[in-house]
């Protein structure tokens, strides 16, 4: 194990040194990269917060299925106890127009919809109440992280299933009836991730293998992408974890394993939840029969340093929580080596190369402030003015 760590650490250090000298892409770099993104991230953004949102606001993912189709009932139906089938959990921070578009899309879904407004100052809460009076609004006076905010909504609702949803999404057909019928027919499936696409129709990676040391090492091997990304295709299948930009969760399973770990401010909390579900005998599936448009995860440049720092804090916490210290270090170094190699290949694009170098350095240690501090600063400022 020590030899493996030393070898990977040496590789990462060597590539970073080459970056310092502004070296170009060598054959070894091509071997390391091969167009394969890190194991738990799509090439653009794993959870879809846009560049414009990042500093001004905070957060809000083949077993074949039987051909026999379960009976589908209206999702607006409640069971005999009056419990709704689906409660939609939406978290918003200063994204009024995106939120209103999402709610407009949800109007005919038949689901219970709850919006937690994460201390917005753009009039989001008032706009929702005026335009969508049937939507329940939880107006929060402080800013919290992704998991904490959605946990608040989950605790405040009673639906048998909770649809955790980004406010930057829309769909022509949310397909709640089909998803509920599928989960009712498959009682050990705890999480169902629909197909995600960009506004132009391109598919967005939304399900992956767990970012274990072995999985991250696959990123160092040519053509390994197909072994890591698990979304895609037209068949419902078991996956390790699915992006929480849109994911339907079984409340019964959450009651058993617990909600999102609030020690993750944003990033990796859904991966952590999926692993806890897996260890308790539950399954996560990719469900391409429903398509959700994810509007704001197409950017590829200009990611703020705080965002990258928070991303890596979540990754390090995940690895420390679920792996030994040595394995956590290997997982981080393998992913960092991929970023360092990508920085070499993109050396001519200063913005991209700079982002990749920061990712590579954060694989060793995160030294700068992240999004949690940004929320803390906002909360402290508000407390002083009250």
N, C-alpha and C positions, 0 to 999 in steps of 0.2 A: 504493500500500500504506500509506504514512504517513497519507494522508487517511482511509482506511478505519479504521485504528487510532484515529486522533484522534476520528472520529465515534462509534465504539463506546465508546471510553473516556469521551467526554463524556456519552453516554447513560447509561452505568453510574454515573458520578459524579452525574448529575442525579437518577437514581432513588434512589441512596443518600442524597442530600441530602434528598429528599422523605421518605424513611423517618425521617431524623433529626427531621424536623418532624411525624412521625406522620401523613403525608398518606394520603388514601384512594385508591381505585382509579379512575384516570382513563380516558377512552376509549383513550388511547395504551397504558396499562398493559394494558387488555383486549386490545388488538391484539397486544401482545408475548407475552402468556401464552396465551390461548385454550385453556387446559387442557393444553398440551403440556409434558411433562416435559423436562428436559435430555436431550441426544441419547444419552448413554450410561448413563442411569439410569431405573429404574422409579420410579413415584411413591412407593413405600414404601422400598425398599432394594435396591441392586443385587446384593448378595451374601448377604444373608440372615442376618447375625449379629444377634441380638436385643438389645434394650436391656439386658436382664438379663445378657447375656453380655459386653457391651462392655467394662466396666471390670474385671470379675472374670476375664476370659480374653481370649485372643487367637486369631487365625485358625488358623484351621486352614489365566455369558453366566451369480424363480421359474423354477428349472429343473425341469421335470416329470421324474419318474423313469419309466423304462420300465415298462409294465404287466407285463412278464415278471418273475416273482418268483424270486429265487435260492433254491436249495435251502437248507433250514435244518437245521443239525445241533445236537446238544446242546452247550451251551457248556462243559459239564464235560469234553468230549472235549479231549484235547491233540492236537497234530499229531504226526507220526511221530517227531519229535525229543524229545517229551515236554514241549514248551512249552505252557503253558495258553493258552487263547484270551483270557481276560479276567482282569486283576488289578485289584481294587478298592482304591483308595487313599483311606483315611479318616483325617482328622486331627481330634484331639479335645483340647480344653482345658477341663477342669472342666464337661463336659456329659454326665455319666455316664448319666442317664436317657434323654436324647435319643439318645446313642450306642447304648445297649442296645436301644432300640426300633428303631433303624435296622438293627442286626445281626440282630435277630429277623426283620425284614422280608427280610433278605438270605439267610436260612438255606437256603431252597430254590432259590436262584439258580444254584447250580452253579459259581460263580466263585471264584477265589482271593481271599480278603479279608485285607487287611493294615491294621492300625490303628497309626498313629503317635500315641502319647500325648505331647502337648506340655507335659510337666512339670506335669501335673494334680496337685492336692492333695486331690481328692475321692474317691480310691479307684477311679478309672475303670479303670486297667490291671488291677488285681486282680479287679475285677468282670467284666471281659471274659474273663480267663483262667478264672475259675470257671464262668462261664455258657456260654462259647463256646470250648471248648478247641481247636477246629479253626482258630480265627482266630489269625493270627500278630500278635503285639504287639511293636512297637518302642517301648521305654520311654525317652523322651528326657529328659535331666536339665536341659536349658535350654530357654527359650522362643524360638522363631524365628517367622518370618513364613509366610504362606500358601504362596508359591512355594517357599521353601526346604524347608518341611516335606514338601510333595508331591514335590519333587525327590528327597528322601531315600527315599521309598517307591518312586518310579519306578526309581531306581537299584538298589533291593533286590529288585525283582521281575523276572520274565521274560515276562509275558504279551504276546502279540502286540498286544493293545489294553489301555490303562490307563483305567479309569473313575475319574476324579477326582470325588469325592463329598463333599458336606457331611454332617456327622453329624446334622443336623437334617432329614433326609429319610426318607421311606418310600415303598414302592410295593407295590401288590397284584400287580404283574407287572413285574419289571424289564426283561423283554424282551431279555435279552442275546443270545439266539439270533437274534432278528430284527435287532438292531443289527449283530451280527457278520456275518450273512449279507449285509446291505446294504453294509457296508464291504468285504467280500470281493468283492462284485459291482461295486463302484465304487472301483477302486484309487487314484484321485487324491483321494478324500475323506479328509482327515486328522482331522477333528473332527466329532462328531455330538452335537448337543444335544437331549435329549428335551423333551417338553412339560412345563412346570412349572405346578403349580396350588397355590393356598392350601388349607388343610384344609377349607374350606367349598366347595371345588370351583371357585372363581373362577380364571380363567387368570391367570398371572403373566407379565408381560413378561420374556423371557429371551434375546432375540437382537436386535441392533441394527446399524445402519450404523456404520462406523468414525467416531469423533468428530473428524473433520477440521474445519478452519475452515468449509468450505462446509456440512457437515452441521450443525454447531452454529448456523450462521446460519439454517438452516431452522427452528430452534426459535423464531426471532423472527417467523415467518410463521404466520398463522392456518391451522388444519387441517393443519399440517405433521407431526403425529404419525404418520400413516400412512406418511409417507415415511422415517421414522427407525426406528420399531419394526418388526422383521422376523419376530418370532414370531407365531403365531396361524394359524388355519386348520387344515385336515386334510391338506394336501399337503406332502410332503417337498420342501424347497427350499434353494437356496444362500442363505447369509446371510454378513454380514461377520464377526461374532463372536457367540459364545454364552456365556452365563453359566457360570462354572466351579462353580456349586453342584452341577451334575451334567453331566458331559461325557465322552464316550468318545473317547480319543485314540489314533491309530495310532502305535505305537512306531517304526516305520520312519521316519515323518515327523519325530518328535522327534529321532531319531538324526541326521537331516539338518540341522535348523534349530536344535537345542538345546532345552533344557528351559525352564522358567519363569525369567525374569530375576529373580534374587534381590535386585536393587537395589530392586525394588518390594516393600515390606513386606506390604502387602495393598491391593487395588484396582488395577485396570488391568493386572495381569500377564497375565490371559487375553486381554485386548484386544491387548496387545503380541505375545503368542504367535500369535494369529490373523493379525495383520498380517504377521509374519515368515513364517508358513506361506503366506499368499496370495502374497507376493513370491517365494517359492520354487516357485510353481506348484501348491500344494495348495489344497483347498477345505474350507470349513466348511459344515455343513448343519444345519437345524432338522428334527427327526424326530418329528412328532406322533403316530406310531404307538405310542410308549411315553410313559406319563404318570408323573411323579414328584411326590409331594406334598412341598412345601417348607413346613415347619411354622412356622418362626420368622422370617419376613420380612414380617409384617403390620403391625408397629407403624408409627406415623407421627408420634409426638411423642417428645420427650425424648432425642434423639440426642446423646450427649456430644460436647463440643467436640473431644476428642482424636480421636474417630472421624471427624468432619468434616474435621479437619486432615489426617489420614492419607489420606482419600479424595482431597483436593485435591493432596497431594504426589504421589500416584500419577498423577493426571491431568497435572500439570505435567511430571512426568518423561516420561510417554508423549509429550506434544506436543514437548518438547525433543528427545527421541530420534528422532522420526520426521518432524519438520517444521523448517523454518527458524525462527530466533528470532522474526521478524515474524509468521509464520503461527501459531506457538505462542501468541503474545500475542493474536492475533485470536481464535483458538479459545477461549482462556480468557475473554476479555472477552465474547464472544457468549454463552457459557454463564453467566457471571456476571450478565449483563443479564437473562437469563431468571429467575434466582433472585431478583434484586432486584425485578423486577416481581411475582413471586409473593409476595414479602414484603409488598408494598403491598396486594395483594388479600386477604392473610390478616392484616392489621394487627390485627384484633380478637382473634385467637388469639395471645397473647404468645409461647407456646412455639414455635409454627410460624413466626411472623414472625421470632423470634430466630434460629432455625435457618437460615432463608432469608437473613437478613442476614449471618450468618457465612459461608455459602456464597459470597455475593456478594463479601465482603471477601477471601476466600481466592482468588477468581479473580484478584485483583491480586497478592497475596502471602500465603503461609502463615507466620504469625508465632509460633504457639503449638506446644506439644509434641503429638505424636500417639501412635499405638499402638506405634510402634517404641520410643519412649522408655519407655513403660509396660513393655514386655518387658525393656528394658535395666535398668530400675529393679528389676524382680523378680529378674533374673539376678544383679545386683550384690548384692542383699540376701541371696540364697541363698549366694553366694560368701563373704560375710562371716560367715555362720553355720556354715559348714563347717570 
